């Protein structure tokens, strides 16, 4: 089973409307250059970030497949617009 690190951040972009935007972050393939100290370029082939631990722990930012920090993995962001039905106004 594949683990995926997805971080959802909710922010109200327009306070007068009932919609908000959720930004989903997914971490793709590892881009760490393992041969940088020798003047070359070599990646380890890790295709996707898999968190080593549960969200909120220090192990959550380490990849279980390649062992590096998630900042070395390509970051993909997607915005979603969500309508909040709980904040209706009476006119």
C-alpha positions, 0 to 999 in steps of 0.5 A: 500500500502506498503512503502519500503525504497530503497537507491541506490548508484552508484559508478564507480568501473572501470574507463576504462569501461563504467559499474558501480555498483549500490548498492541497500539497503533494510531494512527488519524486526526490530531486536530491543530487547525491553526487553533488560533492563530486561535481556530478548529478545522480538521483536515487530514483525515489518516485514519491514521498512516503512519510516515515511517521504519523503527521505531527511527529518529527518522522513525518518529514522524512521519506520512508523510501529514500530517507531524505527530508521532504524538501528534496521532493518536488512539491505539487500544489492544487487549489480547490474552492469549497463552499461553506454551507454553515455560514448562510445569511438571512436577508 
